[in-house]
Amino acid sequence: MNNTICINGFYIWRESDNEKLPDVSFIPPMVRRRMTDLQKIALGVANRVAPKDANYQIIFASRYGEWQQTIKLITQFHTDSEMSPAGFSNSVHNAAAGAFSILTKNKNSYTSIAAGARTLESGILAALMARGPVLFIYAEEKSPEMYEPFLESRVSAHGMAVMLSGSGKRGVTLEYDEYERGALTFDAVANFLENGGEISASCWKMVDK
């Protein structure tokens, strides 16, 4: 099955020595102070591509989610036998999508996805299957040092946002089938967005030539 979808904007961000987090100066200071690094990454990239008319679906994906916040909660519980309600609300997987919806007054639906090594491609698939305009956000914060012995490699902070809809200047062809390949990588998606060509995951392919 083939069809076409349009990429109406994208933004890619990676942690660097000069920029540990993307620009989030658009967020009111009192709100910004309460946000986690993951939320700042997600909202920072989303703000670069989201239209002013806040009537679009949001698909948020993160393999590891709020692990910095989770460590704080576990440590707090171990020390005090209780958890901060505010801290807990910032640890759930849909916190970033919810925060952006509130900030932009977007009353449309949002979905948060975690699917292990297949998180990125699963999030993109959900965005491709959505009806109407959809904002896809993918974000990861820097891996905590205590987790790194259990990881294949250290995770640097990174994120991307892509605005998709049924109409626009940059149309890409979609193909749905079974493809034999490993997990989709952030760099592969970034390269496709920046340079075109084609990219495939386990059950979909996008062609932009």
Secondary structure, DSSP 4 states (H G I P E B T S, - for coil): -EEEEEEEEEEEEE--SS-SS---TTS-HHHHHT--HHHHHHHHHHHHH--SS---EEEEE-SS-SHHHHHHHHHHHHHHS---HHHHHTTSTTHHHHHHHHHHT--S-EEEE--GGGHHHHHHHHHHH-SS-EEEEEEEPPPPGGGGGGSSSPPPPEEEEEEEES-SS-EEEEEES--------HHHHHHHHHH-EEEE-SSEEEEE-
